[in-house]
Amino acid sequence: MAALAWLLIPLLAAVGAGLWGSWANRTRRTRGDGPELDGYARFREAMEKPRTGA
């Protein structure tokens, strides 16, 4: 009986992790790469500007 209890502990942990993972992922909204790519484009434009002054 003790061996069965030791086998049930990881099984219950795996089931709990699966349930938590599905619950945690349900509220995640997919966000594209749009904002990151826009920021990178602005950064590149700023770096390509010619230097003025000395």
Contacts in CASP RR format, 6 or more apart in sequence:
PFRMAT RR
TARGET T0000
AUTHOR 0000-0000-0000
METHOD contacts of the structure
MODEL  1
MAALAWLLIPLLAAVGAGLWGSWANRTRRTRGDGPELDGYARFREAMEKP
RTGA
END
